[in-house]
Amino acid sequence: MLKARKSVLEMREYRSPLSSPLMKLRLDLNENTSGCSPRVLAKIRRLSGEPKTIALYPPREPGEKLVADFLGIQPAQTLLTNGADEAIDLLCRAYLEADDEIIIVIPAFAMYEIFAQAEGAKVVRVPAGPEYSFPAEGILKAITPRTRIIIITNPNNPTGTIARRVDILKILEAAPEAAVLLDEAYFDFCGETLLDQAGTIPNLFVARTFSKAYGLAGMRLGVLAGPAEQISVLRRMCPPFNVNVFALECLEEALADRNFVQAYVDQVRSTRDWLRQELELLGFKCWRSHTNFLLAEFGDMKDKILAGMQALGIALRDRPDCPGCVRISVGTQAEMDRVLAVLEQILSKWRPGVSK
C-alpha cells in the first residue's frame, strides 16, 4: 500500500477559514477590502487583450530587479515567491533535517508549524510574554545546537504587537548557525524593519508580501530577501515559473502607485484606532495593533458575537489560541461603522440598555 512519509502523515491538515460566499463582508483574512490600485486593474485589462502574453511562461528575473531596486537591495539578494507562504516552505526545505529544531513564537501563523512538520523537524513553541509581548528572553533560552530556524513575525499575527530591533539583533547574534526569518507581512502599517541588514547579517532573511497593503492577495506574490549566497541555494529548489504572469506584469504598476498604498495605510491606521476606542468603550479589551487588524477580547461572549456577525453576513476570525479573542480585519470606515452597529445590535440582546 502506498504511503506518504511519516512526517507528512503525522502533521495536521490546515484549512483556510475561507468565508462562505454568503458572507457579505469578509474581515477574517486581513485582506485589503478596498481592492488593488486602479493602475493594476488597468494593466490587467490590457493583458486580457494580449493572449500571447498569457500563453507564454513569464520570466521572474525582471520582476526581481524591480523589487530589488524598490527595496534598495541587489537582485541576487531577492527571490520572488508564490506568496510569502512559499518563502517559508523553501526555508524549511533548505535548512531543516529530521529532528532539527525550529523556534516559533505562539500564537502564530499556522503554516510555520506545518511546513516544519513536513520536514520532520521538532517545533519549539515559545509563548508570547505578558500582554502578548515579544518573548526575547524566552527565545534566547530556547536556542540549542539543534536550532536551525527561528521565525519572528513583526508585527505579530494575530496579536498586532511588535518586537524591538535590539531584541531581534540579539537573537541573530545568539544563533549564527540558524536561519532567522523576519516575517514582515504587515511592515507597511508599522514601518519597523531590518531589511537594511539583509545581506549584511549572514543568517537573516526578511519576507514581505503584496497581499496586504497592495491588495494583491489573489495574485499570490511575495518576496524573500537575504544573503546572496543563501538566496542562490533557495533558487535551486524554487520552480522557475512559480509566479504567475498577472503578478509579474502588474508588479511595476503596484510598486509605482505609492499614493494608493499610502492612502490605504493612512485610512487603516485611522480607522483601526477609532475601532479600538469604540470597542473599549463597549467594555472589550483590544491590544494596540501595528497591522491592518485588531485582536479583541470578547471573553465568554465570543461565540455569541461570532454567530451573530455571521448571521448578518460578517465574517470575523476566531482565535482559539488567544482565549476569548477574535481577530478583526480593518476595512473602510463605512465597513467598520457597520461592524460596530451590528455588534451593538447583538449586545442589546444580552446586555439590556447597552451603550457606549
N, C-alpha and C positions, 0 to 999 in steps of 0.2 A: 504493500500500500504506500502510495506517495505521501511523504510528509515534509512539511517545511522545517526549517531549522528550529531547534528547541527554543531559542531566544525569541523567535517570532511567534511561536505557538503560545508562549507564556505571557507575551505582552498584551496589555489591554487594548481593545479597539477604541479609537477616538472617533466620535461622530460629531461633526459641527452642529450646533443647535440652530441650524438654519431655519429661519422663521417660516411658518406656513404662508402660502400665497394669500391667505385670508387676512394676514396682518397688514394693516394699512400704514403703520408707522414702525419701522424696524430700528430699534435702539439697543440691540443686543450684540452687535458685532463691531462696534466702533468704526463704522463706515462714515464717509462724508455724505450726509443726507442732502447736501446741496448739489451733488454731482461733480463732474470734472470741468475743466476750463473750456470755455466756448471755442478756444483755438484748437483744443484737442478734438472736439466734436467736428469742427470744420475739416480737420485733417482726415478723420475717419470717413466723412462723406466723400472727400476726394479719392480716398483709397477704394471706395466702393465702385468707382468708375475705372479702376486700374486692375482688371482681373489678372494680368500677368504678374503684377507685384505680389498679389496674394498667392499665386500658384507657385512662386519660387521660394526656396529656403532663404531666410533672412540672415545676413551676416551680423554677428553680435559686436564685432570689434569697433565699428563706427559709433555705436551707442556707448560702448565703454569709454571711448575717447571723449565723447560729450559729457558723460557723468564725471569722469576724472577731472576734466577742466573745470566743471561746475564746483566740484568738491575741493579743488586745489591739490590734487594728488596726481600720481603718474598712472597712465593706463595699465602698466604692469602690476600696479597695486590694486586693481579694480576688477571685480568679476560681477557681471550682471547675472541675476538668478531668477528662477521662476517663483517670484515672491520671496520674502525673507525666509520662508519655510525651507526652501531648497538649500539656502546657505547653511542653515542649522544642520540639515541632513548631511551635506557634504563634509562639514567639520567633524561630525560624529563618525562618518565612514572613514575619514582620513586619519583620525588620531586615536580612535578607541579600539583597543583589542578586548577580547573577552576578559571579564573580571577587572578591567581598568575602572577607575572611578571618575565620575562626573559630578561636580557640585552644582546644585541648583537651589536658589532661594525660593522658599514657598511662602505664600501662594505664588503660582507662576503659570505661564502659558503651557498648556498640556503637551504640546508637541516636543518640547525639550526632552521630556522624560521618555516619550515614545520612540523618538529617533535613537536615543541612547540605549534603550532596552533592546532595540532591534539588533544592536551590535553585541549584545550580551554583556554590556557594561553594568557596573554597580552604581545605582543612583544614590548619591549622598544628599539628603534633603536638609537644608539649614533653614529653620523657621525665621521669619522676619522678627525684628525686635519689637519692643513696646510701641503701640500705635502704628504697627506695620513699618517701622523704621528699618533702614538698611542694616543688616547684621554683619558689619565688617569684621568684628572680633570673632563671631561665630564661623565665618568663612575661613579666617586665618587659622583657627583651631582645627578645622576640618581637613585642611590640606595634608596629604600624606605622599610618600613616594609613588603611590599608585594613581595620584590625581593627574588626569590628562586633559580635562576640560573643566573650565569654570564659566558659568553663564551668569551674567549680570544684566538685568533688564532695567534700563534707565531712560525715562521714568518707568516704574514698575507697572505691570499689568497683572492683576486687576486693581491695585491699590492707588495708583497715581502718584506714589511717593518717589523721591529721588535719592540717589546716592551721591555722596560728596566726592569730588575729584581726588582729593588727597587719599581717601579710603580705597578707591579703585587702584590708584597707583601703588599703594602698599601691597595690595593683593597681587598685582602684576609682578612686583619685585619678589614677593614671597614664593611664587610658583613659576620659576623661569622655564620649567620643562612642561608646563601645561598651556594649552591654548586658552586664552581668556577672551570669550566672546562678549562684547558690549552691544547688546541689542538696543539700538536707538530708534525703534519704530515710531516713537512719539516725540522725537527730537524737535520737530517744528513747533511744538506747543510749549517747550520749555527752554530751548536754546543751549542747554548744557551738553557738552560733547568732549570726547577725547580723540576726535578724528584728526586733530592736529598732531597726534602722536602715532598715527598709523604709518607704518613703515620705519618708524624710529625705534619703537619698542618691539623687539623681535617676536613676542608671543601675543600681541594684541591684534584682535580682529574687531571691526566695527560693522554692524549690519544696519542698513536703512531700508525703508520700504516706500513705495509710491502709492500704497493702498489707503493711506490716511489723509494727510493734508492735500495730496494731489488728486484724490478722488478716483484712483485707477485700480481699485481692488479687483474688479472683474478682469483686468488685463494681466494680473499676476506678474508684477515686476518689482524686484528688489535688487539691492547691491551689497556686496561684501567687499570691504576694504581691509588691507593688511599688508604685511611684508611681501615684497615681490616674489621672493624665493618660496614662500609658503603658498601664495596665490597660484603660482605655477604648478604646485603639487595638486591643488584642488582642480585645476583645469584638466588634469589627466583623467579625472573621474566625471567631470561635467559634460553632459551631452553637448555637441557643437551647436545644436539648434534648440536649446532649452527655452529660449524666449521667443514669443510669437511675434509675427510681423506687425501686428497692430501696436503692440507695446513699443517695439523698436522704432517704427515710423512716427509714432506720436510723441516720443520722448523729447525731441527738440522743442516742440511746442509747449509741452508740460513744463520743462525747465525754464523756458523763456517767459512764461506768463507769471512773473513774480507778483504782479498786482493781484491776480486771482488768489494765489496761495496766501499772501499776506492778509487780504481781506477776509478770507475764510478763517485763518488762525485768529485774527483780532476778534471776529464775531464769536468764535467758540470760546475764547478766553472770557469775554464779557458775559456771554450767556451762561457759561459754566459757573462763574462766580455768583451771578444772580440766582441760579437754580440752587446752589448750595445754601445761600442765605434763606431762600424760601423754604427749603426742606428743614433747615434748622429751626425756623420759626414754627414749623409744624411739630417740632419736638424730635426730629430724627437727626442722628449724628451723621456727618459726612467728613471724609478725610480731604484735606487740602490737596487738590489734584494739579498736576503739571501736564495733563494729557487732554484728549478730547472726550473724556468720560468722567463720571463721578462714581465713587463707591459710597453707597448709602446703607446705613444700618437700620432696618425696619423691625428687627427683633422678632417677637412672636407674631407680628402682623405680616411678615414677609409673604407667606403663602397666599393669604387673602389678597394682598396688594398685587402680586404677580397674576393671580387668577382673574382679578377684577380688570386689570390692564388688558390682559389677553382677550377677555370677553368683549372689550371695546376696541379691539384691533391694534393694540400697542404691545410690542414685544420688548421686554427688558431681560437682562441676563442674570439668572440665579447664580450665586457663587457659594456653593456649599462649603468650599474651602475657607470661606470667611463667614463664620457663624452669624446668621441673621441678616446677611448682607446681599444687596442687589447692585449690579453694575449698570449704570445708565449712560448710554452714548449721548453726547450733547449734539443736538440738532440745531435747527434755526430757532430764533426766539419764538416764532409762532408755534413751532412744534413743542417747545418746552412749556409754553403757555398752556397748550392742550394737555400735556402730561400732568402739569400741576392741577389743572381743573379736574381731570379725571381722578387724580389722587384724592383731592378734597371730596369728590363725589363718593369715592369708595370709603373714605374715612368717616363720612357722615353717617354711614350705616352702623359703624362700630363705635364711633365717638360722637354721641349726640352733641350738637352745638359746636362742632369743631370749627375753629377759626384760627387764623394766623396771629 
